[in-house]
Amino acid sequence: MAITITLNWTPGGGETSQNQDVQMRISGNDNWSTYRTVGPMISTIDVTGLEENIKYEFRIVDNCNYGGPIASGIVTKIKFTCPNLVFTNTYNMIQFAFNHLGGSVDQYTINLLNADLIIIGTMTVTNMTSVITGFFTGVSPNTLYQIQVIPFATGTSQECPLAQTTTLPPPECLAPTNVSAVLS
């Protein structure tokens, strides 16, 4: 889904100020591209058609007649989506899977929380595959737990809403049946 990021700034100004270039790039790239050129007094713009889970960098370049062009500082922005978790639990293990968000996402932290919302297990995934999988052991049977996924993109992160899951009841212990005795 395409997203929009609104940029706001204070124009550099000055008697020789000309137009300003709104520039952008995907974080980690060396080359800037000009999204749009605006007048010298413009101080806000919507950058449209961007993708979720991509970390973008933006700057404004003032095209002064003398001593320019001169660029602003860089601001970064990313809109994370949160994955949909699929659980395959047993009575003593929580197993999860979700599709990798792609884009700039280069790490996940997955937290296991108990009913009191206390973190009782954590794992970090840095090996990106199309489907992220993992499991937590040492859990109690027939118990509600919460899983939290935190995607990262070069140091930027977002906590996703908690996902609930319940472990299965323990297997039944059945008494032996059809016991017989033969006298010999």
Biotite code that builds the C-alpha atoms (Angstrom):
import biotite.structure as struc

atoms = struc.array([
    struc.Atom([0.000, 0.000, 0.000], chain_id="A", res_id=1, res_name="MET", atom_name="CA", element="C"),
    struc.Atom([1.379, 3.407, -0.955], chain_id="A", res_id=2, res_name="ALA", atom_name="CA", element="C"),
    struc.Atom([1.955, 5.847, 1.881], chain_id="A", res_id=3, res_name="ILE", atom_name="CA", element="C"),
    struc.Atom([2.472, 9.597, 2.145], chain_id="A", res_id=4, res_name="THR", atom_name="CA", element="C"),
    struc.Atom([5.061, 11.359, 4.303], chain_id="A", res_id=5, res_name="ILE", atom_name="CA", element="C"),
    struc.Atom([4.609, 15.065, 5.038], chain_id="A", res_id=6, res_name="THR", atom_name="CA", element="C"),
    struc.Atom([7.803, 17.101, 5.310], chain_id="A", res_id=7, res_name="LEU", atom_name="CA", element="C"),
    struc.Atom([7.874, 20.438, 7.175], chain_id="A", res_id=8, res_name="ASN", atom_name="CA", element="C"),
    struc.Atom([10.830, 22.840, 7.376], chain_id="A", res_id=9, res_name="TRP", atom_name="CA", element="C"),
    struc.Atom([11.836, 26.465, 7.755], chain_id="A", res_id=10, res_name="THR", atom_name="CA", element="C"),
    struc.Atom([13.144, 27.829, 4.436], chain_id="A", res_id=11, res_name="PRO", atom_name="CA", element="C"),
    struc.Atom([16.774, 28.975, 4.452], chain_id="A", res_id=12, res_name="GLY", atom_name="CA", element="C"),
    struc.Atom([15.822, 32.283, 2.902], chain_id="A", res_id=13, res_name="GLY", atom_name="CA", element="C"),
    struc.Atom([18.131, 35.200, 2.283], chain_id="A", res_id=14, res_name="GLY", atom_name="CA", element="C"),
    struc.Atom([18.085, 37.814, -0.419], chain_id="A", res_id=15, res_name="GLU", atom_name="CA", element="C"),
    struc.Atom([19.536, 35.463, -2.998], chain_id="A", res_id=16, res_name="THR", atom_name="CA", element="C"),
    struc.Atom([17.378, 32.436, -2.207], chain_id="A", res_id=17, res_name="SER", atom_name="CA", element="C"),
    struc.Atom([15.898, 30.707, -5.219], chain_id="A", res_id=18, res_name="GLN", atom_name="CA", element="C"),
    struc.Atom([13.895, 27.520, -5.460], chain_id="A", res_id=19, res_name="ASN", atom_name="CA", element="C"),
    struc.Atom([14.305, 24.599, -3.085], chain_id="A", res_id=20, res_name="GLN", atom_name="CA", element="C"),
    struc.Atom([14.802, 20.971, -4.103], chain_id="A", res_id=21, res_name="ASP", atom_name="CA", element="C"),
    struc.Atom([13.014, 18.360, -2.017], chain_id="A", res_id=22, res_name="VAL", atom_name="CA", element="C"),
    struc.Atom([15.385, 15.413, -2.245], chain_id="A", res_id=23, res_name="GLN", atom_name="CA", element="C"),
    struc.Atom([15.025, 11.820, -1.110], chain_id="A", res_id=24, res_name="MET", atom_name="CA", element="C"),
    struc.Atom([16.746, 8.458, -1.165], chain_id="A", res_id=25, res_name="ARG", atom_name="CA", element="C"),
    struc.Atom([16.364, 5.023, 0.332], chain_id="A", res_id=26, res_name="ILE", atom_name="CA", element="C"),
    struc.Atom([18.531, 4.785, 3.431], chain_id="A", res_id=27, res_name="SER", atom_name="CA", element="C"),
    struc.Atom([21.913, 3.314, 2.567], chain_id="A", res_id=28, res_name="GLY", atom_name="CA", element="C"),
    struc.Atom([21.976, 4.657, -1.003], chain_id="A", res_id=29, res_name="ASN", atom_name="CA", element="C"),
    struc.Atom([24.589, 7.224, -1.983], chain_id="A", res_id=30, res_name="ASP", atom_name="CA", element="C"),
    struc.Atom([22.606, 9.108, -4.623], chain_id="A", res_id=31, res_name="ASN", atom_name="CA", element="C"),
    struc.Atom([19.860, 11.643, -3.941], chain_id="A", res_id=32, res_name="TRP", atom_name="CA", element="C"),
    struc.Atom([16.943, 12.208, -6.302], chain_id="A", res_id=33, res_name="SER", atom_name="CA", element="C"),
    struc.Atom([14.864, 15.362, -6.481], chain_id="A", res_id=34, res_name="THR", atom_name="CA", element="C"),
    struc.Atom([11.243, 14.597, -5.669], chain_id="A", res_id=35, res_name="TYR", atom_name="CA", element="C"),
    struc.Atom([10.037, 18.083, -6.489], chain_id="A", res_id=36, res_name="ARG", atom_name="CA", element="C"),
    struc.Atom([11.375, 21.648, -6.795], chain_id="A", res_id=37, res_name="THR", atom_name="CA", element="C"),
    struc.Atom([9.346, 24.243, -4.880], chain_id="A", res_id=38, res_name="VAL", atom_name="CA", element="C"),
    struc.Atom([9.442, 28.016, -4.466], chain_id="A", res_id=39, res_name="GLY", atom_name="CA", element="C"),
    struc.Atom([11.687, 29.783, -1.932], chain_id="A", res_id=40, res_name="PRO", atom_name="CA", element="C"),
    struc.Atom([8.897, 30.381, 0.616], chain_id="A", res_id=41, res_name="MET", atom_name="CA", element="C"),
    struc.Atom([7.356, 26.881, 0.589], chain_id="A", res_id=42, res_name="ILE", atom_name="CA", element="C"),
    struc.Atom([7.802, 25.063, 3.903], chain_id="A", res_id=43, res_name="SER", atom_name="CA", element="C"),
    struc.Atom([5.755, 21.866, 3.615], chain_id="A", res_id=44, res_name="THR", atom_name="CA", element="C"),
    struc.Atom([5.163, 19.141, 1.058], chain_id="A", res_id=45, res_name="ILE", atom_name="CA", element="C"),
    struc.Atom([3.535, 15.725, 0.892], chain_id="A", res_id=46, res_name="ASP", atom_name="CA", element="C"),
    struc.Atom([5.775, 13.052, -0.586], chain_id="A", res_id=47, res_name="VAL", atom_name="CA", element="C"),
    struc.Atom([3.443, 10.432, -2.056], chain_id="A", res_id=48, res_name="THR", atom_name="CA", element="C"),
    struc.Atom([3.738, 6.970, -3.547], chain_id="A", res_id=49, res_name="GLY", atom_name="CA", element="C"),
    struc.Atom([6.151, 5.640, -0.929], chain_id="A", res_id=50, res_name="LEU", atom_name="CA", element="C"),
    struc.Atom([6.269, 2.037, 0.255], chain_id="A", res_id=51, res_name="GLU", atom_name="CA", element="C"),
    struc.Atom([5.787, 0.597, 3.730], chain_id="A", res_id=52, res_name="GLU", atom_name="CA", element="C"),
    struc.Atom([8.813, -0.964, 5.458], chain_id="A", res_id=53, res_name="ASN", atom_name="CA", element="C"),
    struc.Atom([11.275, 1.151, 3.424], chain_id="A", res_id=54, res_name="ILE", atom_name="CA", element="C"),
    struc.Atom([13.478, 3.572, 5.361], chain_id="A", res_id=55, res_name="LYS", atom_name="CA", element="C"),
    struc.Atom([13.640, 6.877, 3.465], chain_id="A", res_id=56, res_name="TYR", atom_name="CA", element="C"),
    struc.Atom([15.954, 9.851, 3.962], chain_id="A", res_id=57, res_name="GLU", atom_name="CA", element="C"),
    struc.Atom([14.910, 13.387, 3.046], chain_id="A", res_id=58, res_name="PHE", atom_name="CA", element="C"),
    struc.Atom([16.636, 16.765, 2.795], chain_id="A", res_id=59, res_name="ARG", atom_name="CA", element="C"),
    struc.Atom([15.824, 20.206, 1.427], chain_id="A", res_id=60, res_name="ILE", atom_name="CA", element="C"),
    struc.Atom([18.395, 21.936, -0.779], chain_id="A", res_id=61, res_name="VAL", atom_name="CA", element="C"),
    struc.Atom([18.244, 25.749, -1.013], chain_id="A", res_id=62, res_name="ASP", atom_name="CA", element="C"),
    struc.Atom([19.446, 26.834, -4.466], chain_id="A", res_id=63, res_name="ASN", atom_name="CA", element="C"),
    struc.Atom([21.008, 30.180, -3.515], chain_id="A", res_id=64, res_name="CYS", atom_name="CA", element="C"),
    struc.Atom([22.470, 32.414, -6.219], chain_id="A", res_id=65, res_name="ASN", atom_name="CA", element="C"),
    struc.Atom([25.622, 32.918, -4.155], chain_id="A", res_id=66, res_name="TYR", atom_name="CA", element="C"),
    struc.Atom([27.196, 30.330, -1.903], chain_id="A", res_id=67, res_name="GLY", atom_name="CA", element="C"),
    struc.Atom([24.764, 27.576, -2.829], chain_id="A", res_id=68, res_name="GLY", atom_name="CA", element="C"),
    struc.Atom([23.248, 25.180, -3.208], chain_id="A", res_id=69, res_name="PRO", atom_name="CA", element="C"),
    struc.Atom([23.159, 24.334, 0.482], chain_id="A", res_id=70, res_name="ILE", atom_name="CA", element="C"),
    struc.Atom([21.419, 21.293, 1.972], chain_id="A", res_id=71, res_name="ALA", atom_name="CA", element="C"),
    struc.Atom([19.512, 20.927, 5.216], chain_id="A", res_id=72, res_name="SER", atom_name="CA", element="C"),
    struc.Atom([20.165, 18.149, 7.651], chain_id="A", res_id=73, res_name="GLY", atom_name="CA", element="C"),
    struc.Atom([18.826, 14.701, 6.847], chain_id="A", res_id=74, res_name="ILE", atom_name="CA", element="C"),
    struc.Atom([15.593, 13.380, 8.332], chain_id="A", res_id=75, res_name="VAL", atom_name="CA", element="C"),
    struc.Atom([14.639, 9.697, 8.125], chain_id="A", res_id=76, res_name="THR", atom_name="CA", element="C"),
    struc.Atom([11.212, 8.090, 8.194], chain_id="A", res_id=77, res_name="LYS", atom_name="CA", element="C"),
    struc.Atom([9.775, 4.597, 7.837], chain_id="A", res_id=78, res_name="ILE", atom_name="CA", element="C"),
    struc.Atom([6.250, 3.227, 8.213], chain_id="A", res_id=79, res_name="LYS", atom_name="CA", element="C"),
    struc.Atom([6.376, -0.321, 9.481], chain_id="A", res_id=80, res_name="PHE", atom_name="CA", element="C"),
    struc.Atom([3.609, -2.811, 8.988], chain_id="A", res_id=81, res_name="THR", atom_name="CA", element="C"),
    struc.Atom([3.182, -5.531, 11.559], chain_id="A", res_id=82, res_name="CYS", atom_name="CA", element="C"),
    struc.Atom([3.240, -9.176, 10.504], chain_id="A", res_id=83, res_name="PRO", atom_name="CA", element="C"),
    struc.Atom([0.397, -11.647, 10.952], chain_id="A", res_id=84, res_name="ASN", atom_name="CA", element="C"),
    struc.Atom([1.589, -14.505, 13.117], chain_id="A", res_id=85, res_name="LEU", atom_name="CA", element="C"),
    struc.Atom([0.566, -18.118, 12.597], chain_id="A", res_id=86, res_name="VAL", atom_name="CA", element="C"),
    struc.Atom([0.947, -20.434, 15.585], chain_id="A", res_id=87, res_name="PHE", atom_name="CA", element="C"),
    struc.Atom([1.486, -24.196, 15.702], chain_id="A", res_id=88, res_name="THR", atom_name="CA", element="C"),
    struc.Atom([1.582, -24.882, 19.429], chain_id="A", res_id=89, res_name="ASN", atom_name="CA", element="C"),
    struc.Atom([1.961, -28.027, 21.475], chain_id="A", res_id=90, res_name="THR", atom_name="CA", element="C"),
    struc.Atom([1.435, -28.381, 25.212], chain_id="A", res_id=91, res_name="TYR", atom_name="CA", element="C"),
    struc.Atom([5.058, -27.419, 25.949], chain_id="A", res_id=92, res_name="ASN", atom_name="CA", element="C"),
    struc.Atom([6.095, -25.299, 22.947], chain_id="A", res_id=93, res_name="MET", atom_name="CA", element="C"),
    struc.Atom([4.920, -22.171, 21.124], chain_id="A", res_id=94, res_name="ILE", atom_name="CA", element="C"),
    struc.Atom([5.899, -22.261, 17.477], chain_id="A", res_id=95, res_name="GLN", atom_name="CA", element="C"),
    struc.Atom([5.312, -19.213, 15.263], chain_id="A", res_id=96, res_name="PHE", atom_name="CA", element="C"),
    struc.Atom([5.757, -18.153, 11.656], chain_id="A", res_id=97, res_name="ALA", atom_name="CA", element="C"),
    struc.Atom([5.184, -14.928, 9.730], chain_id="A", res_id=98, res_name="PHE", atom_name="CA", element="C"),
    struc.Atom([6.089, -13.496, 6.347], chain_id="A", res_id=99, res_name="ASN", atom_name="CA", element="C"),
    struc.Atom([9.172, -11.286, 6.298], chain_id="A", res_id=100, res_name="HIS", atom_name="CA", element="C"),
    struc.Atom([8.083, -7.660, 5.854], chain_id="A", res_id=101, res_name="LEU", atom_name="CA", element="C"),
    struc.Atom([10.867, -7.032, 3.333], chain_id="A", res_id=102, res_name="GLY", atom_name="CA", element="C"),
    struc.Atom([12.002, -3.559, 2.391], chain_id="A", res_id=103, res_name="GLY", atom_name="CA", element="C"),
    struc.Atom([14.540, -2.116, 4.807], chain_id="A", res_id=104, res_name="SER", atom_name="CA", element="C"),
    struc.Atom([13.627, -4.514, 7.653], chain_id="A", res_id=105, res_name="VAL", atom_name="CA", element="C"),
    struc.Atom([16.872, -6.230, 8.647], chain_id="A", res_id=106, res_name="ASP", atom_name="CA", element="C"),
    struc.Atom([16.096, -7.634, 12.100], chain_id="A", res_id=107, res_name="GLN", atom_name="CA", element="C"),
    struc.Atom([13.262, -8.786, 14.344], chain_id="A", res_id=108, res_name="TYR", atom_name="CA", element="C"),
    struc.Atom([13.049, -9.139, 18.091], chain_id="A", res_id=109, res_name="THR", atom_name="CA", element="C"),
    struc.Atom([10.327, -11.521, 19.235], chain_id="A", res_id=110, res_name="ILE", atom_name="CA", element="C"),
    struc.Atom([9.251, -11.406, 22.882], chain_id="A", res_id=111, res_name="ASN", atom_name="CA", element="C"),
    struc.Atom([7.243, -14.017, 24.787], chain_id="A", res_id=112, res_name="LEU", atom_name="CA", element="C"),
    struc.Atom([5.117, -12.514, 27.575], chain_id="A", res_id=113, res_name="LEU", atom_name="CA", element="C"),
    struc.Atom([3.155, -14.246, 30.305], chain_id="A", res_id=114, res_name="ASN", atom_name="CA", element="C"),
    struc.Atom([-0.360, -13.379, 31.519], chain_id="A", res_id=115, res_name="ALA", atom_name="CA", element="C"),
    struc.Atom([1.067, -10.527, 33.634], chain_id="A", res_id=116, res_name="ASP", atom_name="CA", element="C"),
    struc.Atom([2.678, -9.092, 30.454], chain_id="A", res_id=117, res_name="LEU", atom_name="CA", element="C"),
    struc.Atom([6.168, -9.787, 31.770], chain_id="A", res_id=118, res_name="ILE", atom_name="CA", element="C"),
    struc.Atom([8.726, -10.792, 29.150], chain_id="A", res_id=119, res_name="ILE", atom_name="CA", element="C"),
    struc.Atom([9.801, -14.350, 29.877], chain_id="A", res_id=120, res_name="ILE", atom_name="CA", element="C"),
    struc.Atom([11.605, -15.109, 26.619], chain_id="A", res_id=121, res_name="GLY", atom_name="CA", element="C"),
    struc.Atom([13.275, -13.171, 23.803], chain_id="A", res_id=122, res_name="THR", atom_name="CA", element="C"),
    struc.Atom([14.838, -14.069, 20.503], chain_id="A", res_id=123, res_name="MET", atom_name="CA", element="C"),
    struc.Atom([16.493, -11.987, 17.806], chain_id="A", res_id=124, res_name="THR", atom_name="CA", element="C"),
    struc.Atom([16.308, -12.894, 14.123], chain_id="A", res_id=125, res_name="VAL", atom_name="CA", element="C"),
    struc.Atom([18.881, -11.393, 11.773], chain_id="A", res_id=126, res_name="THR", atom_name="CA", element="C"),
    struc.Atom([18.901, -14.054, 9.048], chain_id="A", res_id=127, res_name="ASN", atom_name="CA", element="C"),
    struc.Atom([16.174, -12.785, 6.724], chain_id="A", res_id=128, res_name="MET", atom_name="CA", element="C"),
    struc.Atom([14.247, -15.420, 4.792], chain_id="A", res_id=129, res_name="THR", atom_name="CA", element="C"),
    struc.Atom([10.836, -15.103, 3.137], chain_id="A", res_id=130, res_name="SER", atom_name="CA", element="C"),
    struc.Atom([9.186, -16.728, 6.166], chain_id="A", res_id=131, res_name="VAL", atom_name="CA", element="C"),
    struc.Atom([10.446, -16.047, 9.684], chain_id="A", res_id=132, res_name="ILE", atom_name="CA", element="C"),
    struc.Atom([9.983, -18.981, 12.062], chain_id="A", res_id=133, res_name="THR", atom_name="CA", element="C"),
    struc.Atom([10.885, -19.711, 15.660], chain_id="A", res_id=134, res_name="GLY", atom_name="CA", element="C"),
    struc.Atom([9.735, -21.345, 18.852], chain_id="A", res_id=135, res_name="PHE", atom_name="CA", element="C"),
    struc.Atom([9.733, -20.966, 22.620], chain_id="A", res_id=136, res_name="PHE", atom_name="CA", element="C"),
    struc.Atom([9.969, -24.004, 24.891], chain_id="A", res_id=137, res_name="THR", atom_name="CA", element="C"),
    struc.Atom([9.499, -24.383, 28.635], chain_id="A", res_id=138, res_name="GLY", atom_name="CA", element="C"),
    struc.Atom([5.951, -23.038, 28.521], chain_id="A", res_id=139, res_name="VAL", atom_name="CA", element="C"),
    struc.Atom([3.054, -24.419, 30.556], chain_id="A", res_id=140, res_name="SER", atom_name="CA", element="C"),
    struc.Atom([0.249, -26.479, 29.041], chain_id="A", res_id=141, res_name="PRO", atom_name="CA", element="C"),
    struc.Atom([-3.169, -24.936, 28.411], chain_id="A", res_id=142, res_name="ASN", atom_name="CA", element="C"),
    struc.Atom([-1.880, -21.419, 29.172], chain_id="A", res_id=143, res_name="THR", atom_name="CA", element="C"),
    struc.Atom([-2.424, -18.066, 27.450], chain_id="A", res_id=144, res_name="LEU", atom_name="CA", element="C"),
    struc.Atom([0.696, -16.229, 26.270], chain_id="A", res_id=145, res_name="TYR", atom_name="CA", element="C"),
    struc.Atom([1.374, -13.038, 24.308], chain_id="A", res_id=146, res_name="GLN", atom_name="CA", element="C"),
    struc.Atom([3.901, -12.689, 21.488], chain_id="A", res_id=147, res_name="ILE", atom_name="CA", element="C"),
    struc.Atom([5.306, -9.304, 20.484], chain_id="A", res_id=148, res_name="GLN", atom_name="CA", element="C"),
    struc.Atom([7.213, -8.718, 17.254], chain_id="A", res_id=149, res_name="VAL", atom_name="CA", element="C"),
    struc.Atom([9.505, -5.693, 16.936], chain_id="A", res_id=150, res_name="ILE", atom_name="CA", element="C"),
    struc.Atom([10.788, -5.088, 13.380], chain_id="A", res_id=151, res_name="PRO", atom_name="CA", element="C"),
    struc.Atom([14.019, -3.076, 12.934], chain_id="A", res_id=152, res_name="PHE", atom_name="CA", element="C"),
    struc.Atom([15.410, -1.161, 9.960], chain_id="A", res_id=153, res_name="ALA", atom_name="CA", element="C"),
    struc.Atom([18.985, -0.008, 10.570], chain_id="A", res_id=154, res_name="THR", atom_name="CA", element="C"),
    struc.Atom([18.381, 0.893, 14.201], chain_id="A", res_id=155, res_name="GLY", atom_name="CA", element="C"),
    struc.Atom([14.827, 2.211, 13.813], chain_id="A", res_id=156, res_name="THR", atom_name="CA", element="C"),
    struc.Atom([12.135, 0.000, 15.344], chain_id="A", res_id=157, res_name="SER", atom_name="CA", element="C"),
    struc.Atom([8.457, -0.244, 16.150], chain_id="A", res_id=158, res_name="GLN", atom_name="CA", element="C"),
    struc.Atom([6.672, -2.394, 18.714], chain_id="A", res_id=159, res_name="GLU", atom_name="CA", element="C"),
    struc.Atom([3.814, -4.294, 17.090], chain_id="A", res_id=160, res_name="CYS", atom_name="CA", element="C"),
    struc.Atom([0.592, -5.070, 18.968], chain_id="A", res_id=161, res_name="PRO", atom_name="CA", element="C"),
    struc.Atom([0.598, -8.208, 21.081], chain_id="A", res_id=162, res_name="LEU", atom_name="CA", element="C"),
    struc.Atom([-0.677, -11.442, 19.526], chain_id="A", res_id=163, res_name="ALA", atom_name="CA", element="C"),
    struc.Atom([-2.350, -13.967, 21.839], chain_id="A", res_id=164, res_name="GLN", atom_name="CA", element="C"),
    struc.Atom([-1.833, -17.690, 21.697], chain_id="A", res_id=165, res_name="THR", atom_name="CA", element="C"),
    struc.Atom([-2.653, -20.591, 24.001], chain_id="A", res_id=166, res_name="THR", atom_name="CA", element="C"),
    struc.Atom([-0.693, -23.787, 24.445], chain_id="A", res_id=167, res_name="THR", atom_name="CA", element="C"),
    struc.Atom([-2.511, -27.085, 24.099], chain_id="A", res_id=168, res_name="LEU", atom_name="CA", element="C"),
    struc.Atom([-3.651, -29.153, 27.073], chain_id="A", res_id=169, res_name="PRO", atom_name="CA", element="C"),
    struc.Atom([-1.215, -31.863, 28.115], chain_id="A", res_id=170, res_name="PRO", atom_name="CA", element="C"),
    struc.Atom([-1.691, -35.239, 26.501], chain_id="A", res_id=171, res_name="PRO", atom_name="CA", element="C"),
    struc.Atom([-3.981, -37.554, 28.399], chain_id="A", res_id=172, res_name="GLU", atom_name="CA", element="C"),
    struc.Atom([-2.519, -40.390, 30.352], chain_id="A", res_id=173, res_name="CYS", atom_name="CA", element="C"),
    struc.Atom([-4.772, -43.311, 29.551], chain_id="A", res_id=174, res_name="LEU", atom_name="CA", element="C"),
    struc.Atom([-5.008, -46.486, 31.532], chain_id="A", res_id=175, res_name="ALA", atom_name="CA", element="C"),
    struc.Atom([-4.168, -49.674, 29.705], chain_id="A", res_id=176, res_name="PRO", atom_name="CA", element="C"),
    struc.Atom([-7.188, -51.506, 28.291], chain_id="A", res_id=177, res_name="THR", atom_name="CA", element="C"),
    struc.Atom([-8.025, -55.017, 27.196], chain_id="A", res_id=178, res_name="ASN", atom_name="CA", element="C"),
    struc.Atom([-5.817, -56.590, 29.821], chain_id="A", res_id=179, res_name="VAL", atom_name="CA", element="C"),
    struc.Atom([-6.186, -60.346, 29.862], chain_id="A", res_id=180, res_name="SER", atom_name="CA", element="C"),
    struc.Atom([-4.550, -63.227, 31.538], chain_id="A", res_id=181, res_name="ALA", atom_name="CA", element="C"),
    struc.Atom([-4.121, -66.718, 30.177], chain_id="A", res_id=182, res_name="VAL", atom_name="CA", element="C"),
    struc.Atom([-3.570, -69.619, 32.468], chain_id="A", res_id=183, res_name="LEU", atom_name="CA", element="C"),
    struc.Atom([-0.997, -72.030, 31.152], chain_id="A", res_id=184, res_name="SER", atom_name="CA", element="C"),
])
